[in-house]
Amino acid sequence: MAQVQGNEDSPHRCEVALVDNDSLVLSLLAKIIAKQPGLTIAWTARSGDEGLETFRKCMAGINSKPDIVITDISMKGMSGFELASAIRFEDGDVPVLGATSYDPYVYEREAFDSGMQGIVAKDEIEHLVRAVCLLVRGVPMHMEHGGSFETAAAAHARLTSQEKPAMLLLSDNEREVMDLCVQGFSTRQIAERLGVSSSTVKTYVSRAARKLDVRSRREAVAVWAKKTGM
């Protein structure tokens, strides 16, 4: 990972990872950030699932770790908050910054609880860049209504002392199947939707039930719905 030198507004080779499910916004943000002095784009992802998969490859040494992850908070599938919790549960080093098209202060508490190190508005580029520079230096961001966000290390320590986040309990395939179960799809409908056999769907449900410590599909659906807030 790069070291940030100089004042807080002048990072030195800071590599940024971007996650946003809007391809146009993702491309625009990447171009704007790449034009900022000292900032480069490490990688981009178009979903929370892709972002987590790419980050895990970094942790495995397949790719180099970014200095910071910036993620949209509202995405289909895994939200930015869920992505932050997953990253923060597994890593206590790389800061995660939330980005939103709405008033960021409304989401401060949820951002804090998820393990993010801050949240900013997407259209306030100067503020976003300043936040990046602060966070990669380990300087906490202040919250609008008092207090500060935790450092990555502090948030990691807090989250790892709690129950494992729902998105880390199951594999990607198991989560996808359970999400559809919660939405009321039958085994046959899920199989057709995902292009797999009904027996494969049943296998995923069975594995999910074991990991959720329940015995039936009905119990698994109820537990998963509660854990994910669906």
C-alpha positions as CSV (number, residue, x, y, z in Angstrom):
1,M,0.0,0.0,0.0
2,A,1.1,3.5,-0.7
3,Q,2.2,5.9,2.0
4,V,0.6,9.3,2.1
5,Q,3.0,12.2,2.5
6,G,2.8,15.9,2.7
7,N,-0.3,17.8,3.9
8,E,-3.7,16.3,4.0
9,D,-4.7,17.7,0.6
10,S,-1.7,16.3,-1.2
11,P,-1.6,12.5,-1.2
12,H,1.3,10.7,-2.7
13,R,0.3,7.8,-5.0
14,C,-2.9,6.9,-3.3
15,E,-4.7,3.9,-5.0
16,V,-8.4,4.1,-4.9
17,A,-10.9,1.2,-5.4
18,L,-14.4,2.3,-6.6
19,V,-17.7,0.4,-6.2
20,D,-20.9,1.6,-7.8
21,N,-23.7,-0.3,-9.7
22,D,-24.3,2.7,-12.0
23,S,-21.8,2.2,-14.8
24,L,-22.1,5.9,-15.9
25,V,-21.5,7.2,-12.4
26,L,-18.7,4.7,-11.9
27,S,-16.9,5.8,-15.0
28,L,-17.4,9.5,-14.3
29,L,-16.1,9.2,-10.7
30,A,-13.1,7.1,-11.8
31,K,-12.2,9.8,-14.4
32,I,-12.6,12.7,-11.9
33,I,-10.6,10.9,-9.2
34,A,-7.8,9.9,-11.5
35,K,-7.3,13.5,-12.5
36,Q,-6.7,14.5,-8.8
37,P,-3.0,15.0,-7.9
38,G,-1.6,11.8,-6.3
39,L,-4.8,9.7,-6.8
40,T,-5.0,6.7,-9.1
41,I,-7.7,4.0,-9.6
42,A,-6.7,0.6,-8.4
43,W,-9.8,-1.1,-9.6
44,T,-13.5,-0.7,-10.0
45,A,-16.5,-3.0,-9.4
46,R,-20.2,-2.7,-10.4
47,S,-21.7,-4.4,-7.4
48,G,-21.1,-5.1,-3.8
49,D,-20.5,-8.8,-4.6
50,E,-18.0,-8.0,-7.2
51,G,-16.3,-5.5,-4.9
52,L,-16.0,-8.0,-2.1
53,E,-14.7,-10.7,-4.5
54,T,-12.1,-8.3,-5.9
55,F,-11.0,-7.2,-2.4
56,R,-10.6,-10.8,-1.3
57,K,-8.3,-11.3,-4.2
58,C,-6.2,-8.4,-2.9
59,M,-6.1,-10.0,0.5
60,A,-5.0,-13.3,-1.0
61,G,-2.1,-11.5,-2.8
62,I,-3.6,-11.9,-6.3
63,N,-3.8,-8.1,-6.6
64,S,-2.3,-5.4,-4.5
65,K,-4.5,-3.8,-1.8
66,P,-5.9,-0.4,-2.5
67,D,-5.3,2.4,-0.1
68,I,-9.0,3.1,0.3
69,V,-12.3,1.7,-0.9
70,I,-15.1,4.1,-1.9
71,T,-18.5,2.5,-2.3
72,D,-21.9,3.6,-3.2
73,I,-24.3,2.8,-0.3
74,S,-27.4,2.0,-2.4
75,M,-26.8,-1.0,-4.7
76,K,-28.9,-4.0,-5.7
77,G,-27.9,-7.2,-4.0
78,M,-25.2,-6.4,-1.5
79,S,-25.5,-2.8,-0.3
80,G,-22.5,-0.5,0.3
81,F,-23.1,-0.9,4.1
82,E,-23.1,-4.7,3.8
83,L,-19.9,-4.5,1.7
84,A,-18.3,-2.3,4.3
85,S,-19.2,-4.7,7.1
86,A,-17.8,-7.6,5.1
87,I,-14.5,-5.8,4.3
88,R,-14.2,-4.5,7.9
89,F,-14.9,-7.9,9.4
90,E,-12.1,-9.4,7.4
91,D,-9.6,-6.5,7.3
92,G,-8.6,-3.8,9.8
93,D,-6.3,-1.9,7.5
94,V,-8.0,-0.4,4.4
95,P,-10.4,2.4,5.2
96,V,-13.9,2.3,3.6
97,L,-15.6,5.5,2.5
98,G,-19.3,5.6,1.7
99,A,-20.6,7.8,-1.1
100,T,-24.2,8.8,-1.7
101,S,-26.3,11.0,-4.1
102,Y,-28.3,12.1,-1.1
103,D,-27.6,13.9,2.2
104,P,-24.7,11.9,3.7
105,Y,-25.5,13.1,7.2
106,V,-28.7,11.1,7.2
107,Y,-26.7,7.9,6.9
108,E,-23.9,8.6,9.3
109,R,-25.1,6.3,12.0
110,E,-25.6,3.4,9.6
111,A,-22.2,4.1,8.0
112,F,-20.6,4.0,11.5
113,D,-22.3,0.8,12.5
114,S,-21.3,-0.9,9.3
115,G,-17.6,-0.1,9.9
116,M,-17.2,2.7,7.4
117,Q,-14.6,5.4,8.1
118,G,-16.9,8.1,6.7
119,I,-19.5,9.0,4.2
120,V,-19.7,11.9,1.7
121,A,-21.8,13.2,-1.1
122,K,-20.8,12.0,-4.6
123,D,-21.2,15.4,-6.2
124,E,-18.9,17.2,-3.6
125,I,-15.7,16.2,-5.2
126,E,-13.4,18.5,-3.2
127,H,-14.9,17.1,0.0
128,L,-14.6,13.5,-1.3
129,V,-10.9,14.0,-2.2
130,R,-10.2,15.7,1.2
131,A,-11.9,12.7,3.0
132,V,-9.7,10.3,1.0
133,C,-6.5,12.2,2.0
134,L,-7.5,12.2,5.6
135,L,-8.5,8.6,5.8
136,V,-5.4,7.1,4.2
137,R,-3.4,9.1,6.7
138,G,-5.4,7.5,9.5
139,V,-7.1,10.8,10.5
140,P,-10.8,10.1,11.7
141,M,-13.6,12.0,10.0
142,H,-15.9,14.0,12.2
143,M,-19.6,13.3,12.3
144,E,-22.1,16.0,11.8
145,H,-23.9,15.6,15.2
146,G,-20.7,15.1,17.2
147,G,-18.1,12.4,17.6
148,S,-15.9,10.8,15.0
149,F,-15.9,7.8,12.8
150,E,-13.7,4.9,13.9
151,T,-10.4,4.1,12.3
152,A,-10.4,0.9,10.2
153,A,-8.5,-1.0,13.0
154,A,-11.0,0.1,15.7
155,A,-14.0,-0.8,13.5
156,H,-12.5,-4.1,12.7
157,A,-12.0,-4.9,16.4
158,R,-15.6,-3.9,17.2
159,L,-17.1,-5.9,14.4
160,T,-15.1,-9.0,15.0
161,S,-16.3,-9.1,18.6
162,Q,-19.9,-9.3,17.4
163,E,-21.9,-11.8,15.4
164,K,-20.5,-12.6,12.0
165,P,-22.2,-10.4,9.3
166,A,-25.0,-12.2,7.4
167,M,-23.3,-11.8,4.0
168,L,-20.2,-13.7,5.3
169,L,-22.2,-16.7,6.7
170,L,-23.1,-18.0,3.2
171,S,-21.4,-18.4,-0.1
172,D,-22.4,-16.1,-3.0
173,N,-24.6,-18.8,-4.5
174,E,-26.2,-19.7,-1.2
175,R,-27.0,-16.0,-0.6
176,E,-28.5,-15.6,-4.0
177,V,-30.7,-18.6,-3.6
178,M,-31.8,-17.6,-0.1
179,D,-32.6,-14.1,-1.2
180,L,-34.9,-15.5,-3.8
181,C,-36.5,-17.9,-1.3
182,V,-37.2,-14.9,1.0
183,Q,-38.9,-13.2,-2.0
184,G,-41.2,-16.2,-2.3
185,F,-39.8,-18.0,-5.3
186,S,-40.3,-21.8,-5.5
187,T,-37.4,-24.2,-6.0
188,R,-38.4,-24.7,-9.6
189,Q,-38.7,-20.9,-10.2
190,I,-35.3,-20.3,-8.7
191,A,-33.7,-23.1,-10.8
192,E,-35.1,-21.6,-14.0
193,R,-34.1,-18.1,-13.0
194,L,-30.5,-19.1,-12.2
195,G,-30.2,-21.6,-15.0
196,V,-29.4,-24.5,-12.6
197,S,-31.1,-27.8,-11.7
198,S,-33.7,-28.0,-8.9
199,S,-31.4,-30.4,-7.0
200,T,-28.7,-27.8,-7.1
201,V,-31.1,-25.2,-5.6
202,K,-32.0,-27.7,-2.9
203,T,-28.4,-28.3,-2.1
204,Y,-27.7,-24.6,-1.6
205,V,-30.8,-24.3,0.6
206,S,-29.6,-27.3,2.6
207,R,-26.1,-25.9,3.1
208,A,-27.5,-22.5,4.0
209,A,-29.8,-24.1,6.6
210,R,-26.9,-25.9,8.2
211,K,-24.8,-22.7,8.4
212,L,-27.7,-20.8,9.8
213,D,-28.1,-23.6,12.4
214,V,-31.7,-24.5,11.5
215,R,-33.2,-27.7,10.1
216,S,-35.8,-26.7,7.5
217,R,-36.1,-24.4,4.5
218,R,-38.9,-22.5,6.3
219,E,-36.7,-21.8,9.3
220,A,-33.7,-20.9,7.1
221,V,-35.9,-18.4,5.1
222,A,-37.2,-16.8,8.4
223,V,-33.7,-16.5,9.8
224,W,-32.2,-15.2,6.6
225,A,-35.0,-12.6,6.2
226,K,-34.3,-11.4,9.8
227,K,-30.5,-11.2,9.3
228,T,-30.7,-9.3,6.0
229,G,-33.7,-7.2,6.8
230,M,-35.6,-8.3,3.7
